Every structure is written in structure tokens, then in C-alpha cells.
Amino acid sequence: MAILAYCTLIGWIISLARVSSLEGEERKFAAFHLRQMLLLMLLGAAVSIIDTIFFFVPYFGLFIINILSLAIFSCWLLGLIDAIQGRKKGVPFIGQAGENMLGDMFE
């Protein structure tokens, strides 16, 4: 379920629906990665809004758009790799802050 959470919005919704059927450590692991992906989706939406604003700034705007998009992709990829390897490691930059903010959501 943790790996499925990183596979598009539909995969996240399916994982969210199935996490209630899991028990113990397996449930905590899946819930952790659901929270991490929720943070990435929210951050991705915010970056999309910022990208729209910077789209109209010549040269510098395109540079900012590419950097922010690459950062989101990198965080997503690291989260997916951690889920595949069975590690509960937060995504870079926002993982720990998100865990403090979301607490034990989905458990």
C-alpha cells in the first residue's frame, strides 16, 4: 500500500481506502507514506501556482519553474524509493515538518 500511495492520485486514494484493513506495523508504515505523499501533493499544487506566476517573468521565471519542478520530482522519487525499500524516512525538506503537522493521520 505504501508503494501504491506514490503512484498517481488514484493510487493514493486506493491506498487510503485499503489502509484501514491493515494492522500493526504494516498499517503505520502505509499511513506514514500516505502522509508523505499528501504533503508532496499539496506542495506540488503550491508549486504549480508559483509556476503560473513565474511563467510571465522572462528567463528567470523559466529557471525557477524548472528548479521547483525538479525539486518536487526528486522528493517524490526519494519517497518512492524509501517505500520500496521498506524505510520510514521522510521526504527531504518537508518530511519532518509534515509529520509534526499531520501527526497520526490515516492510522
C-alpha angles and dihedrals in degrees: 000000000000093000092046090055089068094051107091128298092289091055089050091052092048090049090049091052093048099044091080090064092057124087139209122343092355090060093046090050094050092044090051092055092044088057092047092051091046088056091049092050092050091046090048090054091050091048089050090057091047090048090054091054095046092046089083095053109091118239097336091060093054090049092052092046092053094046094049093046092049091049092052091047092049092051090048092050093049091049091050092049090050091051091049092050092046097244126143097216121142121238114262120274098003107034100092095039089050093050090053091048099044097036112183098344115158094019 
